[in-house]
Amino acid sequence: MSRQAPWSPRLQAPLDRWRARGASFQDGLVAVVLALLAFMPTLSNIGAQVGDLPQRPVDALGIGLTLAQTLPLAARRRWPAATLAVVAGAFAAHQALGFATTFGSLGLYGALYSAGAYQVRFRRRLAAAASAGYVALALVLHRLGSPQGIADYAAFHLTLAAIWLVGSSVRMRRAQEAEQRRLAAEVATATERARIARELHDVVTHHVTAMVVQADAAQFLITSAPERAGEGLVAVSDTGRRALTELRHLLGVLEATGEDADPARADRAPALGRVADLIEQARRSGQPVEFSEQGERQPQPVDVELTAYRVVQEALTNAMKYATGQSTRVSVRHGGEHLEITVVTVVTGGSDSPPADPPVVQVPGSRGGRGLAGLRTRVRMLDGELEAGPRPGGGFEVRATLPTKARPGVAP
């Protein structure tokens, strides 16, 4: 194994250059090489042969028929049916005239394989025509005195049919692989659309909710405490700027594809370290929030950081909508294998308690229902757990447990 490793790069480079040449160049080169090998004396006894007629000396006609069995392979992928017709006709004439076997007769096998692998339309008709042509050749050879019997002709026909079937199996496998790639692309597209929908929901819902609460508070302060109304309007403005920043980031992610993707964009994605900004925003909206963090914070994968951030964001959004002004506690505990997030809203009076799965903030012309359902999807994709529901003593609690190491290739 160790001796073969140094040769791998040397073999890979020529192979890459060969693949880069294109099908036309590759097939043309193969056809020319086969034509040259057909005139090598050492290979004269290797090839396809049927009939066993008395050998005829090689002349210009024999050379032409040999070339007609090899050179047309240059178009075997572009025109497989025409290639098979020319090569098979030349082979039949070469056998019927009694010319000696040549290495170029292997071109018949290549033409049959190419017809099975690359012919798209009229495949059955082509196979039937080829079989009929072979039957006609067998009758001609029999009339010319061929010593071969029905069993010999049948065996050679089975060989030709097997080569056709090999090409057909390759074609079917390629079609299946193409279909699998198409289905995988559709699944990836649907998954990406769902992810984008969740991101848009989280960004828009949270910030719009905060702006609505802040605007209501500012409207109240205009009449009760005009000197403080300006603070509420400033809070609305700051929240709007935050929403625009996150939306620009999300649009940037959508626009970034392939080589155009900017690795620095990941640093601008909301992360667990920015939960303090959510807490401050909720406080400025009039929501009393207590924040505690236990354990030593460790660097986490981007999907874990973003999911944890969204859990806190969605919980605070629901608290501001359904329990405005009520005490809310946010707790983050860093463990060795799990990250635990708990958001508890203590509601007094009972009647204002949020439902077990509260709807999102309604914008005119929109439909809700993505709140906790979206969070559950995010957490499940990371092999985590999410529990949300009313507390026995009143209020509402959201608890999420996330593994510190996310599965590779999973996007929240």
Secondary structure, DSSP 4 states (H G I P E B T S, - for coil): -TTTTTHHHHHHHHHHHHHHT-HHHHHHHHHHHHHHHTT-GGGTT-S---S-PPPB---HHHHHHHHHTTGGGGGTTTSHHHHHHHHHHHHHHHHHTTBPP-GGGGHHHHHHHHHHHH--SSHHHHHHHHHHHHHHHHHHHHHTT----HHHHHHHHHHHHHHHHHHHHHHHHHHHHHHHHHHHHHHHHHHHHHHHHHHHHHHHHHHHHHHHHHHHHHHHHHHH-HHHHHHHHHHHHHHHHHHHHHHHHHHHHHH--GGG--GGGGGGS--GGGHHHHHHHHHHTT--EEEEEES------HHHHHHHHHHHHHHHHHHHHHSTT-EEEEEEEE-SSEEEEEEEEE-SSSTTPPPSSPPPPPPTT-----HHHHHHHHHHHTT-EEEEEE-TTSSEEEEEEEESSPPTT---
